[in-house]
Amino acid sequence: LEERARVEIQKIQPITTLAEAARMLTYLQEQQELPLMERTDFEIDHFKETCGELLRPASAQELAKQVAVLLAHFYVPEVGEAVSQEIVADFVHELEGLPLWAVVKARRMWIGEGNEKRHKRPLPGDLRRSAAHLLQPVQAAQGRLKRLTDGSIDAQVEALAIKTNDAGLKAALEGAKIEGEKLVCQTPFRASLLKKREREIQLAAAEAGIKINSITEREK
């Protein structure tokens, strides 16, 4: 398993197509269903590198090209070369820091059939908002992995939450810790919710290889 992960890490290359970005996004989604305690160090490194590549900022030249392609779909009045360059510069400034794949996808979404405003030329802020929205799953995955690896999230609780496959239980487990064979909740309210479904929690914990004998709230 470690050798396979090592090979996959070496395969990460700069994203050049939307298909490659989609493949990486699918990988991130799949990885979030695998508890940290079941991952190898190589798989964690691969996950981090994938997030990094998906968030790698585009160059000013790449952004300018995308803006030129976008504006070519719309009527552009004769305003002179200097003004045209300033318009492109405004877009590039607004899109600074965004990865190329997200800008490309946002551009295609704007001119696509699903956008009722596709006949209207977008402002720089319109394109940025659309592209930035596409990054939310990546940023969430990156943030969660950081909290897991720095200990902010209990790896055993994460595994338990995945095994429950229940949105209500997952919410109640937020911030909880497993100490010995005791599940310690962040608040009395969350502890009371989990106690009502203690048997479900214990069965899910057993599937994750965790033993829980009691549920309580954290002492203040």
Residue, then its C-alpha position, 0 to 999 in steps of 0.5 A: l500500500e505504501e509503495r502504491a501511494r509513493v508512486e501516486i505521489q510522484k504522478i502529481q503533475p500541473i493541472t492542464t485540463l478540466a478533466e484532470a481537475a475533476r479527477m483530482l476533485t473526485y479523489l479528494q471526495e473519496q479520501q474524505e470518506l477514509p479515516l485518517m487513522e487508516r491512511t499511510d503517511f504517503e497517502i496523507d502527503h499525496f492528499k496534501e499535494t493534491c490540494g496544493e496543486l488544485l489551489r496553485p495560482a495561475s500566472a498573470q499571463e494565463l489569466a490574461k489569456q482567459v480574459a481575452v477568450l471570455l471577452a471575445h464572446f461579447y461585443v467590445p466597443e472601439v475604446g483604443e488599445a490602452v483602455s482595452q489593456e486596462i480592462v484586461a488588467d482589471f480582470v487579472h487583478e481581480l482573479e489574482g491568486l485563483p488557479l487556472w482550472a477554476v477560472v477556465k471552468a468559471r468562464r465556460m459556466w458564464i457563457g454556458e446554457g445554464n447561466e441566464k445572464r450569459h448574454k451579458r458581459p461579466l464584470p471582473g467580480d462576477l468571474r472571481r465569485s464564480a471561480a472562488h466558489l469552485l474552490q470551496p470543496v478543496q479548501a474545506a478538505q485542506g482545512r479538515l486535513k490540517r485540523l486532523t494532523d495537528g490534533s484539533i480533530d480527534a482521528q478516532v472521532e473522525a473515523l467514528a463519524i464516517k462510520t455512522n453515516d448520519a448527518g445528525l450524529k456527525a454534527a453532535l460529534e464535532g469537537a468530541k474526543i475519545e479518552g480511553e473508552k469514554l466519548v467526551c463531548q464538547t457540550p452537555f447538549r451534544a452529549s445528551l443527543l449522543k446518549k439517546r443513540e448510544r447503541e448506534i454509536q457503540l456499533a459504529a465505533a466497533e466497526a471502526g475498531i474503537k471501544i466506547n463504554s460511556i458518553t459524557e460532556r467535557e468538564k468545565 
